[in-house]
Every structure is written in C-alpha cells, then in structure tokens.
Amino acid sequence: MDSLWKINIERPLAYYKCGQFISSEDWKHKHMQLSRDFELIIGLQQSIFIQVGSSQYELQQGDVLLIPP
C-alpha cells in the first residue's frame, strides 16, 4: 500500500462532477494538473492505461484508482 489519506470531514465534502468515458480507438487525454480535487476512476470493462506523474497503471474491470491532488 503506497499511501493512506485521512480527510477532515468537519465541513461537507463537495461533489464536482462525474461521467462515463467510452472510446473505441486509441485516445490520449490532454495533460492536466489536479489542484484541489481527487479523481476516482473505476474500470467497468476491458483495460485502460493511465499515467499519473511518472507512474503507469493498468486498470481492469473492477479496479479503482484514486488520484490525489
């Protein structure tokens, strides 16, 4: 286990947005930097490959990746 996060919830957590991404061909996301938000990615079907910083991940069906700011 790489990291554990302890989050203060004295203030309500804010929900920002969600969506479902589907691609039938090679696709590359533009470079982005999370400044305050966590990103939660859930593998629903097949595999996806994600690079966060210098670390590379393969998510398969049922895998969950939480990306911190």
N, C-alpha and C positions, 0 to 999 in steps of 0.2 A: 504494500500500500504506500503510495507516494505521499499523500497529504490528507489531513483531516481538516475540516473547516468548522469552526464554531462561529455561529452567526447570532448576533443580538437581535431578538425579535420584540424588543420593548415597543418599537414602532412597527406598524403593519408592513409586511412585505408588499412590494408593488409588482403587479403583473404587467408586463410590457406588451408582448405580442407572441403569437405562435403561427405556425403554418406547416404545410406538408410540401416537401420538395420531391419532385419526380423528374428523372432525366433518363432518356433512352440512349444517350450518347455521352462521349467524354465531355466533361464540363469542369471549369475551374472558376472558383469564387474569386472576386477581387480581393486584394489584401485589405484587411480591416483590423482595427485595434479596439478591443473592448475596454472601455474606460471605467465603468462602474457596474456593468451588468454581467451576470453569469449567463452562459448559454448552455442549454441542456439539449443534447442530440440523442435521439432514440432510433436505433436501427429497426426498421419494420420489415424490410425484405432485402434479399441479396446482400452485397457488401458495399461499403463506401470507404474511401481512403481519405483521411484528414490529416493535415499537418498543422500543429499548433506550436509556434516558435520553431525550435529545431527538432521537436518530437513528432514522429509519424505514428498514426493509429489506423487500424482497420476495424471498422465496426460492422458486425454481422447482425442478423436478425436477433433481437432480444438484448443486444448490448446497449449500454447507456454511457454517454460521455458528458461529464460536467466540466465546462471550460470556465475558469475563474477570470475576473477582470485583470 
